[in-house]
Amino acid sequence: MNLKHRLIIMNFLQFFIWGSWLLTIGAYWFQTKKWSGTDFGAIFSTMGIASLFMPAIAGIIADKWINAEKLYGIFHFAGGMLLLILPGINDPRLFFWVMLLTMMFYMPTIGLSITIAYTALKMNQYNIVKSYPPIRVWGTVGFIVALWVVSLSGFETNSGQFYIAAGSSFLLGVYAFTLPHCPPMGKGHRPNLASALGLDAFALFKSRKMASFFIFAMLLGASLQLTNAYGDTFLHDFAKIPEFADLVAVKYPAIIMSISQISETLFILTIPFFLRKYGIKNVMLMSMIAWVLRFGLFAYGDPAGGLWMIILSCIIYGLAFDFFNISGSIFVETQSIPAIRASAQGLFMMMTNGFGALIGSRVSGIVIDKFFTDGERFMWKEIWISFALYSLVVAVLFFFLFKHRHDPAEVENIRH
């Protein structure tokens, strides 16, 4: 099979696993288990906790002792076993610990999949800049397909989603051992733990501009967790209202939410134009304003006459996600010396997917339980408005506190 096709299958399955439960676990948690928002916030924090240290540890292991593709397969086997355990758990605290273990095996596989793809493409003389993005986009396609499969099979509110995720995890675990060999490149060398953990990149915090950037990266990471955690169960809650119960958006909310990922694949293609035209600061500011609109439209939308607001919110998600995450990584690249560029990107990911995800999931669960729960009913309008106000405050602070003058040459240099 063609190398690119093999890597496309890997990326498709990688994100199919995640898409099988990430946006629908909220419906399972609140609609079926009827557990609290505070405990749910803890569940979503597991991704952030695992992202703080496991990718670095996996990188050291792959560099020193085990082929990356073999470690990749082992981790997916372990993750699949843990996913099979989740449906039988009836204690939210035990669910947290098993989910944390699951994320400790899954989150490193995102980085390992990139390592495998880059290594294989380089060994076969492919241009990574041209070849990898069309391969990676199939990961988003896999995420979308998983949402549709879970929704159409009626597993959004039950444990079937975890069985689908486990099955695809085992499949990828087997497939991993057929991927191109990526032997350890650090044998015979003492690994630099500080570099592996990205600690040398913390020197960037000496710059006021970079310090403020990383802080805002963390705050935007929190926004991403809010939409992942509560979007699907928000639509499911309309089933409790007779006039909405039989509408398509209520029966298949994961399909509606998948518009967000479709939008993501389209907005990423517009980034080069916007970066050249408006500069990195303005592009990132557009992302922050998009988060305000994302949450604000949810606050006033409904599955009937207000369905257009929910769909528009999902379309806006592509701008909100891509314009910060992609342009943010480009900004880090332009501001880092070659010796620390890799660890600087690791620091960016740690602030967004690590600390940002952890703060967003934990704080939102506590706040919702304390201020926005009326008995067993969630006050969704107030919840989304509070999220929108949070995003607005972040955008205003970013506008005044982040200082950066646009230089088109920086963008052109990155493209070549």
C-alpha positions in Angstrom: 0.0 0.0 0.0 1.2 3.5 -0.8 2.9 5.2 2.2 0.6 8.2 2.3 -2.4 5.9 2.4 -1.0 3.9 5.3 -0.4 7.2 7.2 -3.9 8.4 6.3 -5.4 5.2 7.9 -3.3 5.8 11.0 -4.5 9.4 11.4 -8.1 8.4 10.6 -8.2 5.8 13.4 -6.2 8.0 15.8 -8.9 10.6 15.9 -11.8 8.2 15.3 -11.0 6.8 18.8 -11.2 10.3 20.4 -14.3 11.3 18.4 -16.2 8.2 19.6 -16.6 9.6 23.1 -15.1 13.1 23.5 -18.2 15.1 22.6 -20.7 12.6 23.8 -19.4 11.6 27.2 -21.2 14.6 28.7 -24.6 13.1 27.5 -23.6 9.7 29.0 -22.6 11.5 32.3 -25.5 13.8 32.8 -28.4 12.0 30.9 -27.7 8.4 31.9 -25.5 8.4 35.0 -26.9 11.8 36.3 -23.7 12.6 38.1 -22.7 16.1 39.1 -21.0 18.8 37.1 -18.1 19.1 39.5 -17.3 15.4 39.0 -17.7 15.8 35.3 -15.2 18.7 35.3 -12.7 16.3 36.9 -13.2 13.9 34.1 -12.3 16.4 31.4 -9.3 17.5 33.5 -7.8 14.1 32.9 -6.7 15.1 29.4 -4.9 18.2 30.8 -3.3 16.2 33.6 -2.0 13.6 31.3 -0.8 16.2 28.8 1.5 17.7 31.4 3.9 14.9 31.5 3.0 11.7 29.5 3.9 13.0 26.0 7.4 13.9 27.3 7.9 10.5 29.0 6.7 8.7 25.9 9.1 10.7 23.8 12.1 9.7 26.0 11.1 6.0 25.8 10.8 6.2 22.0 14.1 8.1 21.7 16.0 5.7 24.0 14.6 2.2 24.1 11.5 1.2 21.9 10.5 1.8 18.3 8.0 4.6 18.1 5.5 2.5 16.1 5.7 -0.4 18.7 5.2 2.0 21.6 2.3 3.5 19.7 0.7 0.1 19.3 1.3 -0.9 23.0 -0.3 2.3 24.2 -3.4 1.8 22.0 -3.8 -1.8 23.3 -3.6 -0.5 26.9 -6.0 2.3 26.2 -8.5 -0.1 24.6 -8.5 -2.3 27.7 -9.2 0.6 29.9 -12.0 1.9 27.7 -13.7 -1.5 28.1 -13.6 -1.1 31.9 -15.4 2.3 31.9 -19.0 1.1 31.2 -19.0 -1.1 34.3 -18.1 1.7 36.7 -20.8 3.2 38.8 -18.8 5.5 41.0 -17.8 8.9 39.5 -14.5 9.0 41.5 -13.4 5.6 40.3 -14.4 6.6 36.8 -12.1 9.6 37.1 -9.1 7.4 38.0 -9.7 4.9 35.2 -10.2 7.8 32.7 -7.0 9.4 33.9 -5.1 6.1 33.2 -6.9 6.0 29.8 -5.7 9.5 28.9 -2.2 8.7 30.1 -2.0 6.1 27.3 -4.0 8.0 24.7 -2.6 11.6 24.9 1.0 10.5 24.1 -0.2 8.7 21.0 -1.0 12.0 19.3 2.7 13.0 19.4 3.8 9.5 18.5 1.6 9.5 15.4 3.3 12.7 14.3 6.8 11.2 15.0 5.9 8.1 12.9 4.5 10.2 10.0 7.5 12.6 9.9 10.0 9.8 10.2 8.4 7.7 7.4 8.0 10.7 5.1 11.6 11.8 5.6 12.9 8.3 4.9 11.0 8.2 1.7 12.2 11.7 0.5 8.8 13.4 0.9 8.5 17.1 1.6 6.8 17.2 5.0 5.4 20.7 4.6 3.5 19.7 1.4 2.8 16.1 2.3 1.7 16.0 5.9 -1.3 18.4 6.1 -3.3 16.5 3.5 -2.6 13.3 5.6 -3.4 14.9 8.9 -6.7 16.3 7.7 -8.0 12.7 7.6 -7.7 12.7 11.4 -10.4 15.3 11.5 -12.4 13.3 9.0 -12.1 10.3 11.4 -13.3 12.4 14.3 -16.4 13.4 12.3 -17.1 9.9 11.1 -16.9 8.6 14.7 -19.4 11.3 15.8 -21.8 10.2 13.1 -21.4 6.5 13.9 -22.0 7.0 17.6 -25.0 9.3 17.0 -26.7 7.2 14.3 -26.2 4.0 16.3 -28.0 5.5 19.3 -24.9 5.4 21.6 -24.7 9.1 22.5 -26.2 8.6 25.9 -25.0 5.1 26.7 -21.8 3.0 27.1 -21.8 1.9 23.5 -19.6 4.8 22.7 -16.8 3.3 24.8 -17.1 0.0 23.1 -16.7 1.7 19.7 -13.7 3.6 21.0 -12.1 0.4 22.5 -12.7 -1.6 19.3 -11.0 1.1 17.1 -8.2 1.4 19.7 -7.5 -2.4 19.4 -7.6 -2.2 15.6 -5.1 0.7 15.6 -3.0 -1.2 18.1 -2.7 -4.1 15.6 -2.2 -1.8 12.6 0.6 0.1 14.4 2.9 -2.9 14.2 2.6 -2.9 10.4 3.7 0.8 10.2 7.2 1.8 9.0 9.9 1.2 11.5 10.9 4.2 13.7 13.9 2.9 15.7 15.2 4.8 18.8 17.6 7.5 17.6 19.0 8.2 21.1 20.7 4.9 21.9 24.1 5.4 23.4 23.2 9.0 24.4 22.1 10.2 27.8 18.7 11.7 27.4 18.4 15.4 28.4 15.4 15.3 30.6 15.1 19.1 30.8 14.9 19.4 27.0 12.5 16.5 26.8 10.1 18.2 29.2 10.5 21.5 27.4 12.0 23.1 30.5 14.7 25.0 28.5 11.9 26.8 26.6 10.8 28.4 29.9 13.5 31.0 29.2 10.9 32.5 26.8 9.0 33.7 29.9 11.8 36.3 30.4 10.2 38.1 27.5 7.1 40.1 28.5 5.5 39.5 25.1 6.0 35.7 25.2 5.0 35.5 28.9 1.7 37.2 28.1 1.2 35.1 25.0 1.6 31.8 26.9 -0.8 33.0 29.6 -3.4 33.8 26.9 -2.7 30.4 25.3 -3.7 28.8 28.6 -6.9 30.9 28.9 -7.9 29.9 25.3 -7.2 26.3 26.1 -9.8 26.6 28.8 -12.4 27.9 26.3 -11.8 24.8 24.1 -12.6 22.5 27.0 -15.9 24.3 27.7 -17.2 23.7 24.2 -16.0 20.1 24.1 -17.4 19.3 27.5 -20.9 20.8 27.4 -22.0 21.2 23.7 -23.5 17.7 23.2 -25.3 17.4 26.5 -26.7 20.9 26.0 -28.6 19.7 22.9 -29.6 16.5 24.7 -31.3 18.5 27.4 -33.9 19.8 25.0 -35.4 16.3 24.9 -36.9 17.1 28.3 -39.0 19.8 26.7 -41.9 18.3 24.7 -41.9 20.8 21.9 -38.3 20.0 21.1 -38.1 16.3 21.9 -38.7 14.9 18.4 -36.5 17.4 16.5 -33.5 16.0 14.5 -31.0 18.2 16.3 -32.2 16.7 19.7 -32.2 13.1 18.4 -28.8 13.4 16.8 -26.9 16.2 18.5 -23.5 14.7 17.8 -24.2 15.1 14.0 -25.0 18.8 14.5 -21.8 19.2 16.6 -19.8 17.6 13.9 -20.3 20.7 11.8 -17.7 22.2 14.0 -15.1 19.8 12.8 -16.1 20.2 9.2 -15.7 23.9 9.6 -12.3 23.3 11.2 -11.0 21.5 8.0 -12.1 24.5 5.9 -10.9 27.4 8.0 -7.4 26.0 8.2 -7.1 26.6 4.5 -7.7 30.4 4.9 -5.0 31.0 7.6 -2.1 31.9 5.2 -4.2 34.6 3.6 -5.3 36.1 6.9 -1.8 35.9 8.4 -0.3 37.8 5.4 -3.2 40.4 5.4 -3.7 41.1 9.1 -0.8 39.7 11.1 -0.7 37.2 13.9 -2.1 39.4 16.7 -5.2 40.3 14.7 -5.7 36.7 13.6 -5.5 35.5 17.2 -7.9 38.3 18.3 -10.4 37.1 15.6 -10.2 33.7 17.3 -11.0 35.2 20.7 -14.0 37.1 19.3 -15.1 34.0 17.6 -15.3 32.2 21.0 -17.5 35.0 22.3 -19.9 34.4 19.3 -19.6 30.6 19.7 -20.9 30.7 23.2 -23.3 33.6 22.7 -25.1 31.9 19.8 -25.5 28.8 22.0 -27.1 30.9 24.7 -29.9 32.1 22.5 -30.2 29.2 20.1 -32.6 26.2 20.2 -33.3 23.2 18.0 -36.4 24.7 16.4 -36.5 28.4 15.3 -33.1 29.0 16.7 -31.4 26.1 15.0 -29.6 28.5 12.7 -27.8 30.0 15.7 -26.6 26.6 16.8 -25.4 25.8 13.3 -23.7 29.2 12.9 -22.0 28.6 16.2 -20.6 25.4 15.0 -19.4 27.1 11.8 -17.7 29.8 13.9 -15.9 27.1 15.9 -13.6 26.4 13.0 -12.4 30.0 13.1 -12.2 30.0 16.9 -10.1 26.8 17.1 -7.8 27.1 14.0 -7.0 30.8 14.1 -5.5 30.6 17.6 -4.0 27.1 17.6 -2.4 27.2 14.1 -1.4 30.9 14.2 -0.2 30.5 17.8 2.2 27.7 16.8 3.5 29.8 13.9 4.0 32.7 16.3 6.0 30.5 18.7 8.1 29.3 15.7 9.0 32.9 14.7 9.9 33.9 18.2 12.1 30.9 19.2 15.8 30.3 18.4 16.4 27.0 16.5 17.9 25.4 19.6 14.6 25.5 21.5 11.9 25.6 18.8 10.8 22.0 19.5 10.5 22.5 23.2 8.9 25.9 22.7 6.1 24.1 20.7 5.9 21.6 23.5 5.5 24.5 26.0 2.7 25.9 23.8 0.9 22.6 23.8 1.4 22.2 27.6 -0.2 25.6 28.3 -3.2 25.0 26.0 -3.9 21.2 26.3 -2.3 20.9 29.7 -2.9 23.8 32.1 -5.6 25.4 30.0 -7.6 22.2 29.7 -7.2 21.4 33.4 -8.3 24.8 34.6 -11.2 25.0 32.1 -12.7 21.6 33.0 -12.3 21.9 36.7 -13.4 25.4 37.3 -16.4 25.2 34.9 -17.8 22.1 36.6 -17.6 23.8 40.1 -19.1 27.1 38.8 -22.0 25.3 37.0 -22.8 23.3 40.1 -22.7 26.3 42.4 -24.4 29.0 40.3 -26.1 27.5 37.3 -28.0 24.4 38.4 -31.7 24.7 39.4 -32.3 21.3 41.1 -31.6 18.8 38.3 -31.9 21.4 35.5 -29.0 23.2 34.0 -29.5 26.9 33.3 -28.0 26.7 29.9 -28.6 30.3 28.8 -26.8 31.6 31.8 -24.0 29.0 31.4 -23.3 30.0 27.8 -23.6 33.7 28.6 -21.0 33.4 31.4 -18.7 31.5 29.0 -19.1 34.3 26.4 -18.4 37.0 29.0 -15.3 35.1 30.0 -14.1 34.9 26.4 -14.9 38.6 25.9 -12.8 39.6 28.9 -9.9 37.5 27.6 -10.2 39.2 24.2 -10.2 42.7 25.7 -7.2 41.9 27.9 -5.3 40.4 24.9 -5.9 43.5 22.8 -4.4 45.8 25.4 -1.7 43.6 27.0 -0.3 41.6 24.1 2.2 43.8 22.2 3.3 42.6 18.7 3.9 44.5 15.5 3.1 42.7 12.3 6.0 41.8 10.0 4.9 40.0 6.8 8.4 38.7 6.3 8.0 36.5 9.4 5.0 34.7 7.8 6.8 34.3 4.4 9.9 32.8 6.1 7.7 30.2 7.9 6.1 29.2 4.6 9.5 28.4 3.0 
